[in-house]
Amino acid sequence: MSTAAEAGTWKLGDMEVNRIGYGAMRLTGNGMMGNSDNAPIDRDVAVGLLHKAFEQGVNHVDTAAFYFSPLRSANELINRALSSWSGDVVVVTKVGPGRHPSGEWLDTIRPDELRGQVEENLRQLGRDCLDVVNLRAGGPRTASIAEHFGALAELREAGLVRHLGLSAVLPEHVTEAQKIAPVVCVQNSYGLDWRRADESGLVDLCREQGIAFVPFFAVSGLRREAAAGQEHDARVHSVARAHNATPAQVRLAWTLHRGPHVLAIPGTTNPAHLAENIAAGSLRLTEEELVLLGKPDEGTVRDSAPDAR
Ligand SMILES: NC(=O)c1ccc[n+]([C@@H]2O[C@H](COP(=O)([O-])OP(=O)(O)OC[C@H]3O[C@@H](n4cnc5c(N)ncnc54)[C@H](OP(=O)(O)O)[C@@H]3O)[C@@H](O)[C@H]2O)c1
């Protein structure tokens, strides 16, 4: 059986994690996107899936208090799973413009409101100190994150948070934050079809500064929050065939090949996909395949133009 350690490890501050992790957003179903008709995932099934991930070496889980649907919260499910698990698992959560309890997405948050979000995560996860908290900026149009990141740095000093990270940022935000407190990870949308973090130099900047770069939507690509759907990229199919692998594995492996500092947090509620995603860590792409995947593919279906998260 493949384990999450096969792609190697990376240190988030003083905490070592395997490079293949797990993103918990999908655990709450489409209700997270405001569709309250969606049947909630069974709690025991969700806990079982998380335990399967831990058994296969996943020790890095991404979450947020705003990953909730009418009857489920990702944090609650992670808390339950960890209460019956003895191994070390690093839980990375995020704060910033999130969601009202009604489910409505909010555009902004004041720096002084971040403490409440951190405390909400502490309560839901059953912790006295959060492993890593990412500040989710309002996107690249956010001019400065200094006040918000400064507020989180104070909470770190106060012992509520061990390490800090960033999400949905540009390189200049990383530089600005690093002057305030160490940044251990940066989480942006990134993958074969969406490489703004390459164009901006963000992936390279993170490597130079020893910061983990943690892409989201690496499997779902331009479909973003929607279900991943069928693979339309001929290049991905051809590389997958050569390795007897699946398109999702090729997409994940491609991101991991961007550098040892790149971590994966694929989200799934399907145990077979979970095993497949973990096994993607042992997929080694050749130089020729990386060149092929690096070329724009005119046959690729572009579903939508995502924002610049
Ligand atoms: N910082 C931020 O602002 C932000 C934003 C979005 C997400 N995130 C985090 O990033 C994580 C990853 O993003 P994501 O979950 O949206 O997208 P993703 O991991 O790129 O893709 C998930 C989608 O792909 C499917 N999938 C997963 N593995 C598959 C496989 N092996 N074969 C076929 N389909 C597969 C899943 O469906 P199945 O359930 O059917 O497998 C789901 O529809 C999230 O869970 C969340 O923790 C962060």
The ligand as a Tripos MOL2 file, in Angstrom:
@<TRIPOS>MOLECULE
LIG
   48    52     1     0     0
SMALL
NO_CHARGES

@<TRIPOS>ATOM
      1 N1         -7.3020   28.6970    0.8770 N.am      1 LIG1
      2 C1         -8.4320   28.7020    0.2100 C.2       1 LIG1
      3 O1         -9.0200   29.7480   -0.0680 O.2       1 LIG1
      4 C2         -8.9920   27.3930   -0.2590 C.ar      1 LIG1
      5 C3         -9.9960   27.3860   -1.2420 C.ar      1 LIG1
      6 C4        -10.4800   26.1670   -1.6650 C.ar      1 LIG1
      7 C5         -9.9950   24.9890   -1.1300 C.ar      1 LIG1
      8 N2         -9.0340   25.0100   -0.1720 N.ar      1 LIG1
      9 C6         -8.5290   23.7520    0.4150 C.3       1 LIG1
     10 O2         -7.9120   23.0030   -0.5990 O.3       1 LIG1
     11 C7         -8.4270   21.6670   -0.6000 C.3       1 LIG1
     12 C8         -8.3600   21.1010   -2.0130 C.3       1 LIG1
     13 O3         -9.2660   21.7820   -2.8490 O.3       1 LIG1
     14 P1        -10.5950   21.0770   -3.3680 P.3       1 LIG1
     15 O4        -10.9890   19.9710   -2.4600 O.co2     1 LIG1
     16 O5        -11.5840   22.1460   -3.6160 O.co2     1 LIG1
     17 O6        -10.1820   20.6150   -4.8290 O.3       1 LIG1
     18 P2         -9.2880   19.4190   -5.3990 P.3       1 LIG1
     19 O7         -8.6180   18.6630   -4.3520 O.co2     1 LIG1
     20 O8         -8.5090   20.0100   -6.4990 O.co2     1 LIG1
     21 O9        -10.4190   18.5270   -6.1000 O.3       1 LIG1
     22 C9        -11.4530   17.9370   -5.3760 C.3       1 LIG1
     23 C10       -12.4470   17.4120   -6.3970 C.3       1 LIG1
     24 O10       -11.8000   16.4290   -7.1760 O.3       1 LIG1
     25 C11       -12.3950   15.1510   -6.9530 C.3       1 LIG1
     26 N3        -11.2940   14.2180   -6.7780 N.ar      1 LIG1
     27 C12       -10.3840   14.1920   -5.7750 C.ar      1 LIG1
     28 N4         -9.5070   13.1870   -5.9600 N.ar      1 LIG1
     29 C13        -9.8700   12.5840   -7.1200 C.ar      1 LIG1
     30 C14        -9.3800   11.4710   -7.8600 C.ar      1 LIG1
     31 N5         -8.3170   10.7770   -7.4370 N.pl3     1 LIG1
     32 N6        -10.0140   11.1240   -9.0060 N.ar      1 LIG1
     33 C15       -11.0800   11.8130   -9.4450 C.ar      1 LIG1
     34 N7        -11.6180   12.8610   -8.7950 N.ar      1 LIG1
     35 C16       -11.0120   13.2410   -7.6450 C.ar      1 LIG1
     36 C17       -13.2600   15.2820   -5.7360 C.3       1 LIG1
     37 O11       -14.4240   14.4950   -5.8430 O.3       1 LIG1
     38 P3        -14.5880   13.0930   -5.0390 P.3       1 LIG1
     39 O12       -15.0470   13.4500   -3.6590 O.co2     1 LIG1
     40 O13       -15.6140   12.3850   -5.8510 O.co2     1 LIG1
     41 O14       -13.2630   12.4100   -5.0600 O.co2     1 LIG1
     42 C18       -13.6640   16.7540   -5.7820 C.3       1 LIG1
     43 O15       -14.7580   16.9380   -6.6720 O.3       1 LIG1
     44 C19        -9.8500   21.8430   -0.0460 C.3       1 LIG1
     45 O16       -10.3880   20.6150    0.4050 O.3       1 LIG1
     46 C20        -9.6160   22.8640    1.0260 C.3       1 LIG1
     47 O17        -9.1470   22.2250    2.2060 O.3       1 LIG1
     48 C21        -8.5120   26.1950    0.2500 C.ar      1 LIG1
@<TRIPOS>BOND
     1     1     2 1
     2     2     3 2
     3     2     4 1
     4     4     5 ar
     5     4    48 ar
     6     5     6 ar
     7     6     7 ar
     8     7     8 ar
     9     8     9 1
    10     8    48 ar
    11     9    10 1
    12     9    46 1
    13    10    11 1
    14    11    12 1
    15    11    44 1
    16    12    13 1
    17    13    14 1
    18    14    15 2
    19    14    16 1
    20    14    17 1
    21    17    18 1
    22    18    19 2
    23    18    20 1
    24    18    21 1
    25    21    22 1
    26    22    23 1
    27    23    24 1
    28    23    42 1
    29    24    25 1
    30    25    26 1
    31    25    36 1
    32    26    27 ar
    33    26    35 ar
    34    27    28 ar
    35    28    29 ar
    36    29    30 ar
    37    29    35 ar
    38    30    31 1
    39    30    32 ar
    40    32    33 ar
    41    33    34 ar
    42    34    35 ar
    43    36    37 1
    44    36    42 1
    45    37    38 1
    46    38    39 2
    47    38    40 1
    48    38    41 1
    49    42    43 1
    50    44    45 1
    51    44    46 1
    52    46    47 1
@<TRIPOS>SUBSTRUCTURE
     1 LIG1         1 GROUP 0 **** ****
